[in-house]
Amino acid sequence: MDLFRVIDELREERKRLDYTIKALENIVEGEEIASSVVRPKRRGRKSMSREERQKVSDRMRRYWAARRKKIVEETAS
């Protein structure tokens, strides 16, 4: 067996292994960076205070009253 050919094959294999090792290191580094970044938690719907709920309630009460009034006027005409 030719010793130079064996050495060349081993060097090629080392290049492939170095490339694979570097790729795996990049993946691990990326995971470490991603896990160290604090992501803001996604919040659900904003809760309303008691006053805000009351304002919405009053506004909707006026809306539906006006709508009922309009329907009654249309049927009376």
Secondary structure, 3 states (H helix, E strand, C coil): CCHHHHHHHHHHHHHHHHHHHHHHHHHHHHHHHHHHCCCCCCCCCCCCCHHHHHHHHHHHHHHHHHHHHHHHHHHHC
